[in-house]
């Protein structure tokens, strides 16, 4: 079982707020020497994992206008490119499609596609922990 | 738990005197290394100074209420 933790952050509206965060090692599946270790929000509402623009540049992803599509969220849409990555979650290595947002306004999100089906995930906000079994 | 993640948990990213919303923050060697918009440059410097360590990257969150979903 892998344990992650809630991080206390701040919202203008609610003050201190807890958000579920996991440190995830992301590797470019086509260039294995390109990787980044990032804190990601564990987002059961996200269809797919997302990383922001500069993180994709670190991973050596290349910009191709033909591959751009738009992801939709509450506040509008973001231009993205679908990329192939490996995610290291605890000691488990997962091949996953991830979206590279072409803006730095995007957060790091750990979404469901290729990820959640590998685990039973429990959010225990009272104990400030998230369990991946 | 990794020392860089422990250092991240102790950072007060909501302190707007120290951190700007949206900027990248890089932690290495158990300490805040640098922050800013140019993540590629910061990581190159971090890896030169700490070749044995994997830097941890985070972003300073905005202070709004988050409702994330993407489809």
N, CA and C atoms of all chains as a GROMACS GRO file, in nm:
protein
  612
    1UNK      N    1   0.084  -0.120   0.000
    1UNK     CA    2   0.000   0.000   0.000
    1UNK      C    3   0.089   0.126   0.000
    2UNK      N    4   0.048   0.221  -0.078
    2UNK     CA    5   0.124   0.346  -0.087
    2UNK      C    6   0.042   0.455  -0.017
    3UNK      N    7   0.112   0.536   0.060
    3UNK     CA    8   0.044   0.643   0.133
    3UNK      C    9   0.088   0.778   0.081
    4UNK      N   10  -0.006   0.864   0.055
    4UNK     CA   11   0.027   1.003   0.022
    4UNK      C   12  -0.043   1.093   0.123
    5UNK      N   13  -0.018   1.221   0.113
    5UNK     CA   14  -0.065   1.312   0.217
    5UNK      C   15  -0.138   1.433   0.160
    6UNK      N   16  -0.229   1.483   0.238
    6UNK     CA   17  -0.291   1.611   0.204
    6UNK      C   18  -0.194   1.724   0.236
    7UNK      N   19  -0.196   1.824   0.152
    7UNK     CA   20  -0.112   1.942   0.174
    7UNK      C   21  -0.204   2.058   0.209
    8UNK      N   22  -0.166   2.132   0.313
    8UNK     CA   23  -0.247   2.249   0.348
    8UNK      C   24  -0.210   2.364   0.256
    9UNK      N   25  -0.309   2.415   0.185
    9UNK     CA   26  -0.288   2.532   0.099
    9UNK      C   27  -0.387   2.638   0.142
   10UNK      N   28  -0.402   2.741   0.065
   10UNK     CA   29  -0.483   2.854   0.108
   10UNK      C   30  -0.577   2.898  -0.003
   11UNK      N   31  -0.700   2.922   0.034
   11UNK     CA   32  -0.798   2.974  -0.060
   11UNK      C   33  -0.855   3.105  -0.004
   12UNK      N   34  -0.869   3.205  -0.091
   12UNK     CA   35  -0.924   3.334  -0.047
   12UNK      C   36  -1.061   3.315   0.017
   13UNK      N   37  -1.138   3.222  -0.036
   13UNK     CA   38  -1.276   3.205   0.008
   13UNK      C   39  -1.285   3.125   0.139
   14UNK      N   40  -1.203   3.019   0.150
   14UNK     CA   41  -1.219   2.926   0.263
   14UNK      C   42  -1.102   2.930   0.362
   15UNK      N   43  -1.000   3.008   0.334
   15UNK     CA   44  -0.882   3.006   0.422
   15UNK      C   45  -0.801   2.880   0.398
   16UNK      N   46  -0.748   2.822   0.507
   16UNK     CA   47  -0.666   2.700   0.493
   16UNK      C   48  -0.751   2.588   0.434
   17UNK      N   49  -0.694   2.518   0.338
   17UNK     CA   50  -0.769   2.413   0.269
   17UNK      C   51  -0.673   2.296   0.242
   18UNK      N   52  -0.724   2.174   0.257
   18UNK     CA   53  -0.640   2.056   0.234
   18UNK      C   54  -0.659   2.005   0.092
   19UNK      N   55  -0.549   1.974   0.026
   19UNK     CA   56  -0.558   1.917  -0.110
   19UNK      C   57  -0.473   1.789  -0.117
   20UNK      N   58  -0.526   1.687  -0.185
   20UNK     CA   59  -0.452   1.559  -0.193
   20UNK      C   60  -0.339   1.566  -0.296
   21UNK      N   61  -0.218   1.539  -0.249
   21UNK     CA   62  -0.099   1.558  -0.334
   21UNK      C   63  -0.013   1.432  -0.331
   22UNK      N   64   0.044   1.399  -0.444
   22UNK     CA   65   0.139   1.287  -0.451
   22UNK      C   66   0.262   1.329  -0.532
   23UNK      N   67   0.383   1.291  -0.486
   23UNK     CA   68   0.502   1.314  -0.568
   23UNK      C   69   0.512   1.202  -0.670
   24UNK      N   70   0.511   1.237  -0.797
   24UNK     CA   71   0.510   1.136  -0.904
   24UNK      C   72   0.629   1.161  -0.996
   25UNK      N   73   0.703   1.054  -1.026
   25UNK     CA   74   0.813   1.063  -1.124
   25UNK      C   75   0.754   1.036  -1.262
   26UNK      N   76   0.766   1.134  -1.349
   26UNK     CA   77   0.712   1.123  -1.485
   26UNK      C   78   0.830   1.112  -1.581
   27UNK      N   79   0.826   1.010  -1.666
   27UNK     CA   80   0.933   0.991  -1.764
   27UNK      C   81   0.872   0.992  -1.904
   28UNK      N   82   0.940   1.055  -1.998
   28UNK     CA   83   0.901   1.049  -2.139
   28UNK      C   84   0.924   0.905  -2.187
   29UNK      N   85   0.818   0.839  -2.236
   29UNK     CA   86   0.832   0.698  -2.273
   29UNK      C   87   0.922   0.680  -2.395
   30UNK      N   88   0.938   0.785  -2.476
   30UNK     CA   89   1.022   0.775  -2.596
   30UNK      C   90   1.165   0.825  -2.572
   31UNK      N   91   1.186   0.897  -2.462
   31UNK     CA   92   1.320   0.946  -2.428
   31UNK      C   93   1.340   0.922  -2.279
   32UNK      N   94   1.392   0.804  -2.243
   32UNK     CA   95   1.389   0.764  -2.102
   32UNK      C   96   1.484   0.845  -2.014
   33UNK      N   97   1.574   0.925  -2.077
   33UNK     CA   98   1.661   1.009  -1.995
   33UNK      C   99   1.595   1.141  -1.960
   34UNK      N  100   1.472   1.162  -2.005
   34UNK     CA  101   1.399   1.286  -1.976
   34UNK      C  102   1.291   1.256  -1.872
   35UNK      N  103   1.306   1.312  -1.754
   35UNK     CA  104   1.209   1.286  -1.648
   35UNK      C  105   1.195   1.409  -1.559
   36UNK      N  106   1.088   1.408  -1.482
   36UNK     CA  107   1.064   1.514  -1.385
   36UNK      C  108   0.988   1.454  -1.266
   37UNK      N  109   1.027   1.494  -1.147
   37UNK     CA  110   0.956   1.453  -1.026
   37UNK      C  111   0.873   1.572  -0.981
   38UNK      N  112   0.742   1.555  -0.977
   38UNK     CA  113   0.656   1.670  -0.948
   38UNK      C  114   0.547   1.633  -0.848
   39UNK      N  115   0.502   1.733  -0.774
   39UNK     CA  116   0.386   1.713  -0.688
   39UNK      C  117   0.261   1.728  -0.775
   40UNK      N  118   0.171   1.632  -0.764
   40UNK     CA  119   0.050   1.635  -0.847
   40UNK      C  120  -0.073   1.627  -0.758
   41UNK      N  121  -0.176   1.702  -0.795
   41UNK     CA  122  -0.304   1.687  -0.726
   41UNK      C  123  -0.368   1.556  -0.772
   42UNK      N  124  -0.412   1.476  -0.678
   42UNK     CA  125  -0.481   1.351  -0.712
   42UNK      C  126  -0.625   1.389  -0.743
   43UNK      N  127  -0.663   1.380  -0.872
   43UNK     CA  128  -0.788   1.440  -0.918
   43UNK      C  129  -0.878   1.333  -0.981
   44UNK      N  130  -0.968   1.278  -0.901
   44UNK     CA  131  -1.056   1.174  -0.953
   44UNK      C  132  -1.154   1.228  -1.056
   45UNK      N  133  -1.165   1.360  -1.067
   45UNK     CA  134  -1.253   1.420  -1.168
   45UNK      C  135  -1.185   1.440  -1.302
   46UNK      N  136  -1.054   1.424  -1.307
   46UNK     CA  137  -0.982   1.445  -1.433
   46UNK      C  138  -0.978   1.315  -1.513
   47UNK      N  139  -1.020   1.321  -1.637
   47UNK     CA  140  -1.019   1.202  -1.722
   47UNK      C  141  -0.877   1.152  -1.745
   48UNK      N  142  -0.782   1.244  -1.743
   48UNK     CA  143  -0.646   1.210  -1.782
   48UNK      C  144  -0.547   1.297  -1.704
   49UNK      N  145  -0.426   1.246  -1.687
   49UNK     CA  146  -0.320   1.322  -1.620
   49UNK      C  147  -0.278   1.441  -1.705
   50UNK      N  148  -0.245   1.550  -1.638
   50UNK     CA  149  -0.206   1.672  -1.710
   50UNK      C  150  -0.080   1.732  -1.648
   51UNK      N  151   0.005   1.784  -1.735
   51UNK     CA  152   0.122   1.858  -1.686
   51UNK      C  153   0.127   1.993  -1.758
   52UNK      N  154   0.184   2.094  -1.694
   52UNK     CA  155   0.192   2.226  -1.759
   52UNK      C  156   0.305   2.236  -1.863
   53UNK      N  157   0.305   2.346  -1.933
   53UNK     CA  158   0.393   2.368  -2.049
   53UNK      C  159   0.541   2.341  -2.021
   54UNK      N  160   0.596   2.409  -1.922
   54UNK     CA  161   0.741   2.398  -1.898
   54UNK      C  162   0.781   2.258  -1.853
   55UNK      N  163   0.691   2.190  -1.785
   55UNK     CA  164   0.721   2.052  -1.743
   55UNK      C  165   0.734   1.962  -1.866
   56UNK      N  166   0.649   1.986  -1.966
   56UNK     CA  167   0.659   1.910  -2.091
   56UNK      C  168   0.788   1.940  -2.166
   57UNK      N  169   0.835   2.063  -2.157
   57UNK     CA  170   0.963   2.098  -2.221
   57UNK      C  171   1.078   2.023  -2.153
   58UNK      N  172   1.072   2.014  -2.019
   58UNK     CA  173   1.174   1.937  -1.946
   58UNK      C  174   1.174   1.792  -1.994
   59UNK      N  175   1.056   1.740  -2.023
   59UNK     CA  176   1.044   1.600  -2.067
   59UNK      C  177   1.080   1.581  -2.215
   60UNK      N  178   1.112   1.690  -2.283
   60UNK     CA  179   1.153   1.678  -2.423
   60UNK      C  180   1.039   1.659  -2.520
   61UNK      N  181   0.916   1.690  -2.478
   61UNK     CA  182   0.803   1.682  -2.570
   61UNK      C  183   0.817   1.791  -2.676
   62UNK      N  184   0.774   1.759  -2.797
   62UNK     CA  185   0.790   1.856  -2.905
   62UNK      C  186   0.655   1.907  -2.954
   63UNK      N  187   0.656   2.033  -2.984
   63UNK     CA  188   0.534   2.105  -3.022
   63UNK      C  189   0.498   2.069  -3.166
   64UNK      N  190   0.376   2.022  -3.186
   64UNK     CA  191   0.330   1.991  -3.321
   64UNK      C  192   0.186   2.039  -3.333
   65UNK      N  193   0.164   2.140  -3.414
   65UNK     CA  194   0.031   2.203  -3.422
   65UNK      C  195  -0.076   2.103  -3.466
   66UNK      N  196  -0.034   2.002  -3.543
   66UNK     CA  197  -0.133   1.903  -3.591
   66UNK      C  198  -0.189   1.817  -3.477
   67UNK      N  199  -0.116   1.810  -3.368
   67UNK     CA  200  -0.159   1.721  -3.258
   67UNK      C  201  -0.238   1.794  -3.150
   68UNK      N  202  -0.257   1.924  -3.166
   68UNK     CA  203  -0.324   2.001  -3.060
   68UNK      C  204  -0.474   1.971  -3.056
   69UNK      N  205  -0.524   1.950  -2.936
   69UNK     CA  206  -0.668   1.940  -2.915
   69UNK      C  207  -0.702   2.019  -2.788
   70UNK      N  208  -0.829   2.033  -2.758
   70UNK     CA  209  -0.868   2.113  -2.642
   70UNK      C  210  -0.930   2.026  -2.533
   71UNK      N  211  -0.883   2.046  -2.411
   71UNK     CA  212  -0.941   1.980  -2.294
   71UNK      C  213  -1.038   2.079  -2.231
   72UNK      N  214  -1.147   2.028  -2.178
   72UNK     CA  215  -1.250   2.116  -2.123
   72UNK      C  216  -1.263   2.098  -1.973
   73UNK      N  217  -1.270   2.212  -1.904
   73UNK     CA  218  -1.292   2.210  -1.759
   73UNK      C  219  -1.398   2.311  -1.724
   74UNK      N  220  -1.416   2.334  -1.596
   74UNK     CA  221  -1.518   2.428  -1.548
   74UNK      C  222  -1.496   2.568  -1.607
   75UNK      N  223  -1.369   2.611  -1.607
   75UNK     CA  224  -1.343   2.751  -1.640
   75UNK      C  225  -1.306   2.772  -1.786
   76UNK      N  226  -1.330   2.674  -1.871
   76UNK     CA  227  -1.299   2.692  -2.012
   76UNK      C  228  -1.219   2.577  -2.067
   77UNK      N  229  -1.141   2.605  -2.172
   77UNK     CA  230  -1.065   2.496  -2.234
   77UNK      C  231  -0.918   2.532  -2.245
   78UNK      N  232  -0.838   2.427  -2.255
   78UNK     CA  233  -0.692   2.443  -2.264
   78UNK      C  234  -0.641   2.369  -2.387
   79UNK      N  235  -0.550   2.431  -2.465
   79UNK     CA  236  -0.487   2.357  -2.573
   79UNK      C  237  -0.387   2.256  -2.516
   80UNK      N  238  -0.391   2.135  -2.568
   80UNK     CA  239  -0.308   2.026  -2.514
   80UNK      C  240  -0.257   1.936  -2.626
   81UNK      N  241  -0.156   1.858  -2.594
   81UNK     CA  242  -0.109   1.752  -2.684
   81UNK      C  243  -0.103   1.623  -2.601
   82UNK      N  244  -0.151   1.515  -2.659
   82UNK     CA  245  -0.147   1.386  -2.590
   82UNK      C  246  -0.007   1.326  -2.607
   83UNK      N  247   0.053   1.283  -2.496
   83UNK     CA  248   0.188   1.227  -2.499
   83UNK      C  249   0.191   1.094  -2.424
   84UNK      N  250   0.298   1.020  -2.448
   84UNK     CA  251   0.314   0.891  -2.382
   84UNK      C  252   0.419   0.903  -2.272
   85UNK      N  253   0.382   0.857  -2.153
   85UNK     CA  254   0.474   0.871  -2.040
   85UNK      C  255   0.472   0.746  -1.954
   86UNK      N  256   0.571   0.740  -1.865
   86UNK     CA  257   0.570   0.640  -1.759
   86UNK      C  258   0.556   0.716  -1.628
   87UNK      N  259   0.467   0.669  -1.543
   87UNK     CA  260   0.447   0.733  -1.413
   87UNK      C  261   0.492   0.637  -1.305
   88UNK      N  262   0.578   0.684  -1.216
   88UNK     CA  263   0.617   0.600  -1.103
   88UNK      C  264   0.539   0.647  -0.981
   89UNK      N  265   0.447   0.561  -0.938
   89UNK     CA  266   0.360   0.592  -0.826
   89UNK      C  267   0.398   0.498  -0.713
   90UNK      N  268   0.465   0.549  -0.612
   90UNK     CA  269   0.527   0.461  -0.513
   90UNK      C  270   0.631   0.379  -0.587
   91UNK      N  271   0.623   0.245  -0.576
   91UNK     CA  272   0.717   0.160  -0.650
   91UNK      C  273   0.657   0.105  -0.777
   92UNK      N  274   0.536   0.145  -0.810
   92UNK     CA  275   0.468   0.091  -0.927
   92UNK      C  276   0.492   0.179  -1.049
   93UNK      N  277   0.528   0.116  -1.159
   93UNK     CA  278   0.555   0.189  -1.284
   93UNK      C  279   0.438   0.167  -1.379
   94UNK      N  280   0.381   0.275  -1.428
   94UNK     CA  281   0.261   0.265  -1.512
   94UNK      C  282   0.283   0.338  -1.643
   95UNK      N  283   0.249   0.273  -1.753
   95UNK     CA  284   0.250   0.340  -1.882
   95UNK      C  285   0.119   0.417  -1.895
   96UNK      N  286   0.128   0.544  -1.924
   96UNK     CA  287   0.004   0.624  -1.926
   96UNK      C  288   0.008   0.728  -2.038
   97UNK      N  289  -0.110   0.751  -2.095
   97UNK     CA  290  -0.126   0.868  -2.181
   97UNK      C  291  -0.142   0.987  -2.089
   98UNK      N  292  -0.069   1.093  -2.118
   98UNK     CA  293  -0.086   1.215  -2.038
   98UNK      C  294  -0.107   1.333  -2.133
   99UNK      N  295  -0.168   1.438  -2.082
   99UNK     CA  296  -0.184   1.556  -2.167
   99UNK      C  297  -0.084   1.662  -2.125
  100UNK      N  298  -0.020   1.715  -2.225
  100UNK     CA  299   0.076   1.826  -2.206
  100UNK      C  300   0.000   1.953  -2.239
  101UNK      N  301  -0.031   2.031  -2.134
  101UNK     CA  302  -0.103   2.157  -2.155
  101UNK      C  303  -0.006   2.259  -2.214
  102UNK      N  304  -0.049   2.330  -2.314
  102UNK     CA  305   0.041   2.426  -2.381
  102UNK      C  306   0.030   2.564  -2.315
  103UNK      N  307   0.019   2.563  -2.187
  103UNK     CA  308   0.017   2.685  -2.107
  103UNK      C  309   0.067   2.652  -1.967
  104UNK      N  310   0.131   2.751  -1.905
  104UNK     CA  311   0.175   2.730  -1.767
  104UNK      C  312   0.066   2.763  -1.666
  105UNK      N  313  -0.052   2.796  -1.713
  105UNK     CA  314  -0.165   2.817  -1.622
  105UNK      C  315  -0.221   2.684  -1.572
  106UNK      N  316  -0.183   2.576  -1.636
  106UNK     CA  317  -0.235   2.444  -1.596
  106UNK      C  318  -0.160   2.393  -1.473
  107UNK      N  319  -0.230   2.319  -1.388
  107UNK     CA  320  -0.164   2.255  -1.274
  107UNK      C  321  -0.112   2.116  -1.312
  108UNK      N  322  -0.040   2.053  -1.222
  108UNK     CA  323  -0.006   1.911  -1.236
  108UNK      C  324  -0.124   1.833  -1.180
  109UNK      N  325  -0.190   1.753  -1.262
  109UNK     CA  326  -0.304   1.673  -1.216
  109UNK      C  327  -0.278   1.526  -1.243
  110UNK      N  328  -0.300   1.443  -1.143
  110UNK     CA  329  -0.295   1.298  -1.163
  110UNK      C  330  -0.438   1.252  -1.189
  111UNK      N  331  -0.468   1.223  -1.315
  111UNK     CA  332  -0.604   1.187  -1.356
  111UNK      C  333  -0.623   1.037  -1.365
  112UNK      N  334  -0.744   0.997  -1.409
  112UNK     CA  335  -0.782   0.856  -1.400
  112UNK      C  336  -0.722   0.767  -1.508
  113UNK      N  337  -0.712   0.817  -1.632
  113UNK     CA  338  -0.677   0.729  -1.744
  113UNK      C  339  -0.545   0.654  -1.721
  114UNK      N  340  -0.549   0.525  -1.735
  114UNK     CA  341  -0.434   0.433  -1.719
  114UNK      C  342  -0.380   0.426  -1.576
  115UNK      N  343  -0.435   0.507  -1.486
  115UNK     CA  344  -0.379   0.516  -1.350
  115UNK      C  345  -0.472   0.453  -1.248
  116UNK      N  346  -0.595   0.505  -1.239
  116UNK     CA  347  -0.682   0.466  -1.128
  116UNK      C  348  -0.720   0.318  -1.132
  117UNK      N  349  -0.722   0.260  -1.252
  117UNK     CA  350  -0.762   0.119  -1.262
  117UNK      C  351  -0.658   0.025  -1.198
  118UNK      N  352  -0.540   0.076  -1.171
  118UNK     CA  353  -0.435  -0.005  -1.109
  118UNK      C  354  -0.443  -0.009  -0.957
  119UNK      N  355  -0.531   0.071  -0.901
  119UNK     CA  356  -0.534   0.084  -0.756
  119UNK      C  357  -0.677   0.089  -0.703
  120UNK      N  358  -0.690   0.061  -0.573
  120UNK     CA  359  -0.808   0.105  -0.500
  120UNK      C  360  -0.762   0.227  -0.423
  121UNK      N  361  -0.825   0.339  -0.446
  121UNK     CA  362  -0.776   0.464  -0.387
  121UNK      C  363  -0.876   0.511  -0.282
  122UNK      N  364  -0.824   0.538  -0.162
  122UNK     CA  365  -0.910   0.584  -0.053
  122UNK      C  366  -0.860   0.721  -0.005
  123UNK      N  367  -0.952   0.815   0.003
  123UNK     CA  368  -0.920   0.949   0.053
  123UNK      C  369  -0.964   0.956   0.200
  124UNK      N  370  -0.870   0.976   0.290
  124UNK     CA  371  -0.902   0.989   0.432
  124UNK      C  372  -0.862   1.130   0.474
  125UNK      N  373  -0.953   1.223   0.452
  125UNK     CA  374  -0.919   1.364   0.478
  125UNK      C  375  -0.903   1.392   0.627
  126UNK      N  376  -0.978   1.318   0.711
  126UNK     CA  377  -0.966   1.339   0.855
  126UNK      C  378  -0.823   1.308   0.902
  127UNK      N  379  -0.763   1.204   0.841
  127UNK     CA  380  -0.626   1.166   0.878
  127UNK      C  381  -0.523   1.232   0.786
  128UNK      N  382  -0.570   1.311   0.692
  128UNK     CA  383  -0.484   1.382   0.596
  128UNK      C  384  -0.399   1.285   0.512
  129UNK      N  385  -0.459   1.170   0.477
  129UNK     CA  386  -0.384   1.070   0.400
  129UNK      C  387  -0.467   1.018   0.283
  130UNK      N  388  -0.396   0.973   0.179
  130UNK     CA  389  -0.460   0.907   0.065
  130UNK      C  390  -0.388   0.774   0.048
  131UNK      N  391  -0.466   0.668   0.034
  131UNK     CA  392  -0.408   0.534   0.023
  131UNK      C  393  -0.430   0.479  -0.118
  132UNK      N  394  -0.323   0.430  -0.178
  132UNK     CA  395  -0.329   0.359  -0.306
  132UNK      C  396  -0.299   0.212  -0.276
  133UNK      N  397  -0.402   0.126  -0.293
  133UNK     CA  398  -0.382  -0.018  -0.263
  133UNK      C  399  -0.377  -0.097  -0.392
  134UNK      N  400   0.989   0.885   0.403
  134UNK     CA  401   0.950   0.983   0.302
  134UNK      C  402   1.073   1.060   0.254
  135UNK      N  403   1.077   1.090   0.127
  135UNK     CA  404   1.188   1.160   0.066
  135UNK      C  405   1.208   1.299   0.129
  136UNK      N  406   1.335   1.336   0.150
  136UNK     CA  407   1.363   1.464   0.219
  136UNK      C  408   1.312   1.585   0.140
  137UNK      N  409   1.310   1.573   0.008
  137UNK     CA  410   1.260   1.686  -0.071
  137UNK      C  411   1.109   1.702  -0.053
  138UNK      N  412   1.038   1.590  -0.039
  138UNK     CA  413   0.893   1.599  -0.017
  138UNK      C  414   0.864   1.652   0.123
  139UNK      N  415   0.946   1.614   0.220
  139UNK     CA  416   0.929   1.668   0.356
  139UNK      C  417   0.949   1.820   0.353
  140UNK      N  418   1.051   1.864   0.280
  140UNK     CA  419   1.076   2.009   0.269
  140UNK      C  420   0.958   2.079   0.201
  141UNK      N  421   0.901   2.013   0.099
  141UNK     CA  422   0.784   2.070   0.030
  141UNK      C  423   0.667   2.087   0.128
  142UNK      N  424   0.646   1.986   0.212
  142UNK     CA  425   0.532   1.992   0.306
  142UNK      C  426   0.547   2.108   0.405
  143UNK      N  427   0.672   2.147   0.430
  143UNK     CA  428   0.695   2.256   0.526
  143UNK      C  429   0.691   2.394   0.462
  144UNK      N  430   0.700   2.398   0.329
  144UNK     CA  431   0.700   2.528   0.261
  144UNK      C  432   0.563   2.593   0.276
  145UNK      N  433   0.560   2.720   0.300
  145UNK     CA  434   0.433   2.791   0.305
  145UNK      C  435   0.416   2.862   0.170
  146UNK      N  436   0.367   2.784   0.073
  146UNK     CA  437   0.355   2.838  -0.063
  146UNK      C  438   0.249   2.948  -0.072
  147UNK      N  439   0.164   2.956   0.029
  147UNK     CA  440   0.061   3.060   0.027
  147UNK      C  441   0.115   3.195   0.072
  148UNK      N  442   0.240   3.199   0.118
  148UNK     CA  443   0.299   3.326   0.162
  148UNK      C  444   0.335   3.410   0.039
  149UNK      N  445   0.251   3.506   0.009
  149UNK     CA  446   0.269   3.584  -0.114
  149UNK      C  447   0.388   3.679  -0.106
  150UNK      N  448   0.447   3.696   0.012
  150UNK     CA  449   0.571   3.776   0.020
  150UNK      C  450   0.689   3.696  -0.034
  151UNK      N  451   0.678   3.564  -0.031
  151UNK     CA  452   0.790   3.478  -0.077
  151UNK      C  453   0.763   3.415  -0.213
  152UNK      N  454   0.636   3.384  -0.241
  152UNK     CA  455   0.606   3.306  -0.362
  152UNK      C  456   0.496   3.372  -0.444
  153UNK      N  457   0.513   3.365  -0.576
  153UNK     CA  458   0.411   3.419  -0.667
  153UNK      C  459   0.326   3.305  -0.722
  154UNK      N  460   0.197   3.325  -0.724
  154UNK     CA  461   0.107   3.222  -0.776
  154UNK      C  462   0.146   3.185  -0.919
  155UNK      N  463   0.151   3.058  -0.946
  155UNK     CA  464   0.180   3.009  -1.081
  155UNK      C  465   0.326   2.980  -1.108
  156UNK      N  466   0.416   3.032  -1.023
  156UNK     CA  467   0.557   3.006  -1.052
  156UNK      C  468   0.597   2.866  -1.006
  157UNK      N  469   0.704   2.816  -1.068
  157UNK     CA  470   0.758   2.684  -1.031
  157UNK      C  471   0.851   2.700  -0.912
  158UNK      N  472   0.850   2.597  -0.827
  158UNK     CA  473   0.940   2.593  -0.712
  158UNK      C  474   1.015   2.461  -0.719
  159UNK      N  475   1.147   2.467  -0.706
  159UNK     CA  476   1.229   2.346  -0.713
  159UNK      C  477   1.299   2.323  -0.579
  160UNK      N  478   1.283   2.202  -0.528
  160UNK     CA  479   1.342   2.164  -0.400
  160UNK      C  480   1.443   2.053  -0.426
  161UNK      N  481   1.562   2.070  -0.371
  161UNK     CA  482   1.666   1.966  -0.388
  161UNK      C  483   1.757   1.970  -0.266
  162UNK      N  484   1.813   1.856  -0.232
  162UNK     CA  485   1.898   1.848  -0.112
  162UNK      C  486   1.820   1.879   0.014
  163UNK      N  487   1.690   1.859   0.010
  163UNK     CA  488   1.606   1.885   0.127
  163UNK      C  489   1.578   2.031   0.152
  164UNK      N  490   1.609   2.117   0.053
  164UNK     CA  491   1.590   2.262   0.072
  164UNK      C  492   1.532   2.325  -0.053
  165UNK      N  493   1.469   2.440  -0.033
  165UNK     CA  494   1.424   2.519  -0.148
  165UNK      C  495   1.547   2.559  -0.227
  166UNK      N  496   1.551   2.524  -0.356
  166UNK     CA  497   1.666   2.558  -0.440
  166UNK      C  498   1.643   2.689  -0.512
  167UNK      N  499   1.532   2.698  -0.583
  167UNK     CA  500   1.503   2.820  -0.658
  167UNK      C  501   1.357   2.820  -0.700
  168UNK      N  502   1.312   2.934  -0.751
  168UNK     CA  503   1.173   2.946  -0.798
  168UNK      C  504   1.170   3.042  -0.914
  169UNK      N  505   1.069   3.029  -0.997
  169UNK     CA  506   1.058   3.120  -1.111
  169UNK      C  507   0.980   3.055  -1.224
  170UNK      N  508   0.982   3.122  -1.339
  170UNK     CA  509   0.904   3.074  -1.454
  170UNK      C  510   0.986   2.979  -1.542
  171UNK      N  511   1.119   2.996  -1.543
  171UNK     CA  512   1.203   2.919  -1.636
  171UNK      C  513   1.246   2.786  -1.573
  172UNK      N  514   1.155   2.690  -1.579
  172UNK     CA  515   1.178   2.561  -1.511
  172UNK      C  516   1.298   2.486  -1.568
  173UNK      N  517   1.315   2.492  -1.700
  173UNK     CA  518   1.426   2.418  -1.764
  173UNK      C  519   1.560   2.467  -1.708
  174UNK      N  520   1.575   2.598  -1.700
  174UNK     CA  521   1.701   2.656  -1.650
  174UNK      C  522   1.722   2.620  -1.502
  175UNK      N  523   1.618   2.632  -1.423
  175UNK     CA  524   1.631   2.603  -1.279
  175UNK      C  525   1.670   2.457  -1.258
  176UNK      N  526   1.607   2.366  -1.332
  176UNK     CA  527   1.639   2.224  -1.314
  176UNK      C  528   1.781   2.191  -1.360
  177UNK      N  529   1.826   2.256  -1.468
  177UNK     CA  530   1.964   2.234  -1.513
  177UNK      C  531   2.063   2.275  -1.404
  178UNK      N  532   2.037   2.389  -1.343
  178UNK     CA  533   2.126   2.437  -1.235
  178UNK      C  534   2.120   2.342  -1.114
  179UNK      N  535   1.998   2.298  -1.081
  179UNK     CA  536   1.982   2.208  -0.965
  179UNK      C  537   2.057   2.077  -0.988
  180UNK      N  538   2.049   2.024  -1.110
  180UNK     CA  539   2.114   1.896  -1.138
  180UNK      C  540   2.266   1.907  -1.141
  181UNK      N  541   2.316   2.027  -1.180
  181UNK     CA  542   2.462   2.048  -1.176
  181UNK      C  543   2.512   2.052  -1.033
  182UNK      N  544   2.435   2.118  -0.946
  182UNK     CA  545   2.480   2.134  -0.808
  182UNK      C  546   2.451   2.011  -0.722
  183UNK      N  547   2.350   1.936  -0.760
  183UNK     CA  548   2.310   1.816  -0.680
  183UNK      C  549   2.292   1.698  -0.775
  184UNK      N  550   2.401   1.650  -0.836
  184UNK     CA  551   2.386   1.546  -0.939
  184UNK      C  552   2.331   1.413  -0.887
  185UNK      N  553   2.341   1.390  -0.758
  185UNK     CA  554   2.294   1.261  -0.703
  185UNK      C  555   2.146   1.264  -0.661
  186UNK      N  556   2.086   1.380  -0.666
  186UNK     CA  557   1.951   1.396  -0.613
  186UNK      C  558   1.853   1.424  -0.729
  187UNK      N  559   1.730   1.382  -0.711
  187UNK     CA  560   1.626   1.416  -0.809
  187UNK      C  561   1.547   1.534  -0.753
  188UNK      N  562   1.554   1.648  -0.819
  188UNK     CA  563   1.481   1.765  -0.768
  188UNK      C  564   1.331   1.742  -0.772
  189UNK      N  565   1.262   1.798  -0.674
  189UNK     CA  566   1.116   1.792  -0.669
  189UNK      C  567   1.061   1.926  -0.719
  190UNK      N  568   0.969   1.916  -0.814
  190UNK     CA  569   0.910   2.036  -0.873
  190UNK      C  570   0.768   2.052  -0.822
  191UNK      N  571   0.733   2.173  -0.783
  191UNK     CA  572   0.595   2.202  -0.749
  191UNK      C  573   0.559   2.338  -0.808
  192UNK      N  574   0.431   2.371  -0.804
  192UNK     CA  575   0.387   2.502  -0.852
  192UNK      C  576   0.315   2.574  -0.738
  193UNK      N  577   0.335   2.704  -0.732
  193UNK     CA  578   0.265   2.782  -0.630
  193UNK      C  579   0.118   2.792  -0.672
  194UNK      N  580   0.027   2.743  -0.586
  194UNK     CA  581  -0.114   2.745  -0.626
  194UNK      C  582  -0.173   2.885  -0.623
  195UNK      N  583  -0.273   2.906  -0.706
  195UNK     CA  584  -0.350   3.030  -0.699
  195UNK      C  585  -0.438   3.023  -0.575
  196UNK      N  586  -0.486   3.139  -0.531
  196UNK     CA  587  -0.562   3.140  -0.404
  196UNK      C  588  -0.711   3.126  -0.424
  197UNK      N  589  -0.751   3.092  -0.544
  197UNK     CA  590  -0.893   3.071  -0.570
  197UNK      C  591  -0.939   2.936  -0.517
  198UNK      N  592  -1.064   2.907  -0.543
  198UNK     CA  593  -1.120   2.776  -0.508
  198UNK      C  594  -1.102   2.687  -0.630
  199UNK      N  595  -1.043   2.571  -0.613
  199UNK     CA  596  -1.016   2.483  -0.727
  199UNK      C  597  -1.132   2.386  -0.749
  200UNK      N  598  -1.182   2.382  -0.870
  200UNK     CA  599  -1.272   2.273  -0.909
  200UNK      C  600  -1.213   2.219  -1.039
  201UNK      N  601  -1.129   2.118  -1.027
  201UNK     CA  602  -1.062   2.064  -1.145
  201UNK      C  603  -1.142   1.951  -1.206
  202UNK      N  604  -1.157   1.952  -1.331
  202UNK     CA  605  -1.184   1.830  -1.405
  202UNK      C  606  -1.143   1.862  -1.547
  203UNK      N  607  -1.097   1.766  -1.618
  203UNK     CA  608  -1.065   1.786  -1.759
  203UNK      C  609  -1.110   1.665  -1.837
  204UNK      N  610  -1.176   1.692  -1.948
  204UNK     CA  611  -1.219   1.580  -2.031
  204UNK      C  612  -1.196   1.614  -2.177
   0.00000   0.00000   0.00000
